[in-house]
Each structure stands twice: as C-alpha cells, then as structure tokens.
Amino acid sequence: MIAGPTLVLGLPLLAAVLVYLLRRWALAAAGLAATVAAGLALITWHWPPQATVYFLGRTVEMAQPITLLGQHLSLTPAARPLLTFTCSLAAACFLYAWRISQGRSFFPFGLVLLSLFNTVAVTQPLTRAPLVLAFAAALAVCIIQAGRPGSTRGALRWLIFPVMAFPFFLVAAWYLSQSPLNPDDLAPFAAAARLLAYGFLFLLMAVPLHGAVPALTAEAPPLVSAFLLLSHNAVVIFLLNGFLRAYPWLADYHDVSRWLLWLGLITAGWSGLLAAGQRSFGRLWGYASLFDFGCLLAALGLGGPLGLPLAASLFIARSVALVLGAMGLATLRHRARDDSFQRSSGAARRLPWSVAGLLAGGVGLAGLPLTASFPGHWALLQLLGQQMPRAAIILLLASAGVIVGYLRGLRALLGPLHDPEVEREPRLASGLVAVLLLVSLLLSLRPQLLADLVSTITTALGTIVEVQL
C-alpha cells in the first residue's frame, strides 16, 4: 500500500533523478518532467483525498497520513487545488522549456521544487511549513542562476526573504506552545500574533519588501520566474488562509482585512509608478506582476462573500498572464539575446507570436480589456469604487503606468531591427503562445467559464480545519 503523500511527494523526486541523468537530451528530459507533473495534476484533481485507488498495480490510500522527520503529512481537501495548480504550472513550463531552454538544471530541480511546494500544502503543523519554503528558496538559487556567471542579485534576493521569515514562525510556535501553561496570560498570544504578521510580511514580498520580484524577473530565465512567482504566491496565500482559520484569535490582534487591503493598494500604486519608467522587458514584467499581486491582496482584503472568490478569479487570470508573458519573454531573450528596449528593437518583425504573447501577458497583468484579467480587475474597481473611490483611482492610475511601460516597449519592438541575425521563433513555441492567447481572450469574453473552478477553490479553502502544534 502507498500513502497519498508518498505518491504526491515521492514521484517528482524519483523522476528528478531520471531527468537529471537525461538533462543533456532536452526532448527526453522535458517529456518525462512534463508527463510526471501533468500526471500528478490529474491524480490530485480527480482522486479525492479520501479515495482508495490503484496506481501501477499498487493500492494508494490517498487519505493515509505519513510522518517524515517528525512532520505530519496528510492530503486534505484544502490542499487539492494547490497541488493541482503547482503540478499543472510545472507541466506547462517544462513543455515550453523544451524548445526555449531555461537551463539544463530546470527540469530536475524544477521537479524537486514541485515536491517541496507540495510538501507545504500537506505539512502539519502550519508553523513548520515556512521551513520548507526556506529550503525551496535555497534550491531555487540553482535554477535562477542557471549556470550563468555574473550578477547573483536575483538569486540572493529571492533566497533572503523566506530565510528571514522562518525564524518569526519558529518563535511564534514556541510562544503558542507556552500558552497552555498559563491560559489566563494573553502575552504569548499577542507576541505570536505580532511575529506571525512579521513573517507573512517577508513571505508576501510586497512593497516595501518587494526587491526580490524585479530582481528575479530581470535575471532569472522567464519560465523559472513564472514558476517561482506563481507557486510561491499560491503557497503563501494558502498558508495565510490556513493560519487565519487555525488561529481565529489572530483577528483580535490584527485587522487582517484592512492590513491586506492597504498593503495591496500600496504595492499596486508603487509598482505601476515604477513600471512606467522601465527600459527592459524583464524588470517591466516584474513590476507588472507586482501590480497585479497588489490587486490580488486588495481583493483578499475586501473580505466578505465576494473577496475570496474575486481573489481566486484574479489568481487564475494572473497565472495565464504570467505564463503567457514568460513564454514571450523567453523567446525574445533567446533570439534577440537581450530584453532591453534598445537591443530588442524591431524584434516584432521576426518574432510576431512571441511579441504578441509578451505584450498580451504584460498588459493582461494590468487588466486591459480582452485579456483574462480584465473581468477580475473590473469587478475589483467596481467594489472599491463603492467603498473607497480614491483607492479605485489609485489602481486605475497604476494600471495606466503599467500600460504606458508596455507601450514604450511596443514602440521599440516595432522600430528598426537592431540585430538582423535574429532567428525566427520555433513553431511549437508559437503554437503554445497562440493557444494561451486564445485562452486569455476566451476568459475575457466569457469569465463565467471559471465559475465552477473558483467555487471549488473557495470551498476547498473553507475546509481547512484547525491543526495542532
């Protein structure tokens, strides 16, 4: 018999060993990595956590917990959407990286990172999960640097924030373990609430602790950036929701909704302002991502019956836009050998589909009409317009800043060709970009297609039960 966590966490690790041996053969490595990730996505989505199934002739008890290094690991309904998302995201990134290389280490280390992100979703108690995120950040350094000499700023900044966050959770867990010794003393609860708030500030990487995001997108391979950003965002939001449900008394010490709302508005406003003046697509894409993440935090901060569903809808659209932008940027860097406006001048003539994906993904993060993010951004503006008109104006101006940045980039892409030796894009890469462009357009015209998925996510997050230290 195989326990569910053993299958979900062990299969990527086993595949990583085989993929590492095949790393010099891109087709074999990408095919195996994408197949394993896609297979796990199907398993976690179609097999309920309470199911007993047969896999490769073995019985799999999905609900069977395991203990590893003193940690309790078990699949829960709450973890199901997160596991499916991270596996699907990894499969898409691996498939595109077959044609546009993101570094030979991406396939094996990406599978190990997938296992680590999935470990966060099944780890109890919650206070130990940030340690796994710190390990994931340390391992991510390898695929961020991708064997390139020179600057290590992106890798260092991505590493530092999860490592700095973990001690806050560790000390908070100690305070919580002391509370039963004197139940009438509220000091341990107050200290734990303050420490948890500091820990999440580092993990969210929002303004003013946002330096890791533009540094990552400027230096890391684009699909690596998309994989890390989306997986990290999903895991942190999962943990935040889990902590609030496991320890409802946190609301007595922090107005979490207001805190998230203002953190989101500040992040979106500052990022939109900086995006307008960027001169390279990598950093511009990073600030556009931060703007969209700020909108997501603001939606979570609104709370009520609309806040979480709206945040879930924004996150799905964010995933489409980020992966689409990553595909376009990856091809641009690979063919034009640079993503600065000057060096990529005229690239639209040789890379039409990649440029379309780059621009559609970027302005999609700003919520431009006819992109997947537009319905969610428009709903957010309507909600804010009723309660906080000035906040809605801030988001509109910040969105305009992101769009201005991409219009400046478009002007360069349509200008004289800087490098006449730029090769045309691979057909498979063009096909994948075209498919995502179609998906983005379809979701903008028919956002109700996401209704069932959004309902599943919000219901799953609502089932997080209290965990014990």
N, C-alpha and C positions, 0 to 999 in steps of 0.2 A: 504494500500500500504506500502511496505517495501522498504527503500532505500538500494542500493547496499552496502555501507559501514556499515550500520546497520547489515546486514546479515553476512558479512565477518568478522566483528569485534565482533559482539554480540554473534554469535553462539558458538565460542570457550569459551567465558566467561560463557554462560549458561551451556554448557557441563561440564565446570570445576567444577561447584557447584555439579552436579550429580556425577562426577567422584570422587570428594573429599569424598562424602558420601560412595562411593564404594571402597575406596582406600585399604581396607583390603582384598578385593577379587580381586586378580591380573587379573584373566581372564575377569571379568566384566569391571574393570577399563581400562585395556589395550584395550579391544574390543571396548568400547564406545569411548575412546580417539582416537584410530586409525581410527575408522569409521568416526568420525566427521572431522578429519584432511584430510583423503582421500577424503571425500565428498566435502570439501571446495576446495581441489586441482582440482577436476573435474569441479566444478562450475566456478572457476576463469579461467580455461583454455578453457572451451567450451562455456561459456557465454560471448560474447563480452561486453565491458564496456557500449556500447550504447543500449544493448538489454533490452527488456521487457519480463520477463518470469514468469512462475507460479511455486511456491515452497510451497508444503504442503497446497495447496488451497489458497495461498495468492499471490498477484501480487508483483513482485520485479522489481523495476526500477533501473537497475544497474548504470545508469549514474546520478541518483538523488543525489546531494550532501547533506551533513548534517553539522550542526555546533554543536560542543561539547566543552564546556568550553572555548569558544572563538576561537576554532580552526576550520578551514575549512577542511572538509574531503570529498574527492571525488575519485572515481575509474577512472583511466586513462589508456590508452593503455600501457604506460610505466610501470605501476605498475603490470600489468598482469603476466609477467614471474616471478617477485619476489614473488608475492602472491602464485603462483602455486608451486614454489620451496620450500618456507618455509613450506607450508602445506604438501607437499609430503615427505619432510625430517622428519617432526614431525611424520607422519604416520608410516614411516619405523622404526624410533627409538622407538615409542610406541609398535609396534608389537614385536620387539626383546626383549624389556624390560619385556614382559610378562613372558618369560622363564628365563631370566637372570636379576634379579631385579636390578634396578638402584636407589632404594629408593622409598618408598611409595609416597613421595611428587612429584615425577617426572611427573606423569600423570596429576594431577590437575594444578600444577604450570607450567608445560610444555604447557598446553593449554592457560593459561593466558599469558605466554611469546609469544606464537604464535600470540595471538591477539595484543600484543604490537609491535612485529616486523611488523605485517601487518599494524598497525597504522602509522608507519614511512613511509610506501610506499604511503599512501593516505593523508598525512598531508601537508597542505599548510598554511603559507609559509614554505619554506625549513628550514629556520633558527630556527624554533621551533622543528623540528624533533629530533635533538640531545637530547632534554629534555626527549623524550620518550625512547631513548636509555639509558639514565641515570636511568630512572625508571626500565627498563628491567634488567639492570645490578644489581640494588639493589634487585630485586625479584629473580634473578638468584642465589644469595647467598644461598637461601634455598635449591635448588636442587644440588648446588655444594657441600655443606656441607653434605646434605642427612642424617641429624640426627647423624652424627658421631662426637664423641668428639676428642679433639686433635688439630692438626695444622689447622689454618684457613688461611694460606698463599694464597692458590689458590683462595679462595672466596674474600679475601681482594684485591688481585692484580687485579682480574677481575673487581671488583667494582670501583677501584680508577681511572682508565683511562677514562671511559666515563663520570664520575662525574667531573673530571678535565677538560675535553674537552668542556662541555656545556657552562661555562662562556665565553669562547672565541667566540662562536657563538652568545651568547646573546649580548655581547658588539659590535660585528660586525654588528648585526642587528640594534643596536642603531645608529652606525655611518652611516649606509645606510639610515636610516630614517631621518638623518640630512642633507643628501646631497641635497635634493630638495630646502632647504632653501637658499643655495648659490651654484648654479650649476657650477659656474666658479672655485670653490675651489676643488681641487683634493685631498686635505689631507684626507677627510673622506674615499675616495675610497682606498687610499694607506693603511690607518690604517685597514680598513675592510679586505683588501686582506691579510695583514700580520696576522691578528687574525684568519681568516679562515684557513690559512696554519697551524698555530699552533694547531688549533682544530682538523684538519684532521690528523696531526702527532700523536696525542694522540689516535684518534679513530682507526687508521690503526694498531696500536700496532706492528709496525715493529721495527727492530733494529735502535736505541738503546733502544727504549721503548717497548721491547718485553718480559719483565719478566712475564707478565700475562699468556702467552701461555704455556711455560713448567710447570709453577706452576699449571695451570688449569689441564693439562693432567696428571700430577703426582698425584694429589689429588682427582679430581672430578671423579665420575663414567664415564667410557669411552663414553657411548652414550650421556650423558649430555655434555661432552666436544665436541663431534662431532656436536651436535645440536647447541650449543652456538657458536662455531667457525664458522661453515658454515653460520648460519643465520646472525651473526654479520658481517662477511666478505661481504656477499651479500648486506646487507643493507648499509654498508659504501660505497661500490663501487657504488651502486645506488645513494646515496646522492652526492658522488663526481661528478659523471656524471651529475646529476641534477644541481648542483651548477655551473659547468662549462658551461652548456647550458643556465641557467637562467641569469648568470652574465658573459658574454663573455669577459668583460673588465678585468677579473682576469688574463687572459693571458698577459696583458700589464705589470703586476707587477711580475708575476712568470712564469718561463719557466716550466710549469707543466709536460710536457712530459719528459724533462731531469731530473726533480726532482723525478718523479716516477721511471724512469729507474735506476738512481743511488741508490735510496732507495731500489729498488728491488734487485739490484746486491749486495749491502752491506748486506742486510738481508739474501739472499741465501748463500753468501760466508761464513758469520759468523756462520750461523745455521749449514751448512754442516760440518764446522770445529768442532763445539761442539758436533755434533751428533756422530762423530766417537768415542768419549771417554765416552759415557754414559754407565751406568751399570744397568739401569732399562728400561723396555719397555715403561713405561708411559712417562718419560722425553725424551726418544729417539723418540717416536711418536710425541711429541710436537715440537722438533727441525726439524723433517722431515716435519711436517706441515708448519713450518716457512720457510723452504727452498722452498717448493712448492709455498707458498704465495709470496715469493720474486720473483720467476719466473713469477707469475701472474702479479705482479706490473711491472716487466720489460717489459712484453708483452704490458701492457697498455701504458707504456712509449714510446714504439716504435711508436705508433700512426699510422697515415696513413690508407689506406684501409684494412691493414692486422692486425693492432694492436688490435682493439676491437673484431673482430671475433676470433682471436687467444686466447685472454683473456677469451672469453666466452667458447671456447672449453676446455681450461685449467681448468676453474672453474667447468665445468660438470665432467670432469675426476677426479678433486680433490674431488668432492663430493662422487663419487664412492669409491675412495681410502680411504677417511677418514671414511666413514661409514663401509667399509669392515674391516679396521684396528680396529675400535671401537668395532665391534662385536667380533672379535678375542680376543682383549684385555679384554673385559668384561668377557668372559668365562674363560680366563686364571686367572684373578683376583678372580673370583667367586670360581673356583675349586681349584686352587693352593694357594689361599689366599694371594698372593703377586705377584708383577710383576718384581721383581729384577731378574737378571740373575741367581743368586745363588739359590734363593728359587724356581724358576720355572724350575730348571734343570730337564731334562727328561720328561717334560710335553708333548712333541710331541707324546709319546707312548700312552697317554691316551686321548689327545685332538687333534687328527690329523687335523680335519677340522678347528678348531679354530686357531691352529697354522698356518695353510696354509693361513687363512684369515688375521691373524696378520702380517705375513711376506709379503704377496702379497699387502696388503694395504700400508705397510711401504715402500717397495721398489717401489711401484707404485707412491708414492709421489716423489720419486727420478727420475721417468721417465724411469725405467728399461724396456727393450723390453718385449713384451707380456703382458703389463699392459695397462689400459685405458689411462694413462697419457703419454705414450711413443710418440704417434704421435704429440701431442702438444709440448712436450719438444723438440723433434727432430726438429720441424718447428722453434721453438724459437732459437735453437742453429744455424740453418742454416741462419736465419735472422741476428743474432748477428755476425756470422762468416763473413758475407759480409760487415758489417758496423763497428763492434768492435771485432776483433778477440780475443783480450785479455779478454774481457768480456765473450766470449764463453768459453774460457779456465777456467775462474773462476767458471762458472756454472758447467763445467764438473768435476772439482776437488771437488767442494762442493757436487755434486751428488755422487761422489765416496765416500766421507766421510759418507753420509747417508747409503750407501750400506755397507760400512765397519762396521758401527754400527749394522746393522741387521745381518750381517754375524757373528759377535761376539755373538749376541743373539741366532742365529741359532745353533751355536756350543754348547751353554748351553742347549738349548731345546733338543738337540739330545744326551746329556750326560747322566750320571747315574741318575736315578729317585731319586729326593730329598725327596719326600713325597709319600710313597707307598699307602697312603689312598686317593689319588686324584681320584675323581669320573669322570666318562665319561661324555661327553657333551650331552645335550638334543638333541633329534632328530630334533625338529623344528629349534633350533639354527643352527645345522649342515646343515639343508636344506637351510636356508636363506643365510648362508655363501657360500654354493655351488652355489646358484643362482647368487649371486653377483660376485663370481669368474668367472662364465661363462659370465656374462655381461662385466666384465673387459676384459676378453680375446677377446670377440667378438668386443668390441670397439677398441681394439688394432689392430685387423686384418682388420676391416672394419670401419675406422674412418668416412667415408662418411655417415654413418648412422646418424651422428649428424648434418649433413649439414642443414637440414630444421630447427632443433631446434636452432642452432646457428644463422641462418638467422632471425628467429623470435625474438630472444633476442636482436640482434643488431638493428633490425628495431624498436623494441619497445623502446629501449633506445634512439634512434634517434628522437622519437616523444615527448620527454619531452619539454613542452612549458614553456615560461617564466612565472614565478609566481610573485605575488605582495606581498610586505611586508604589 
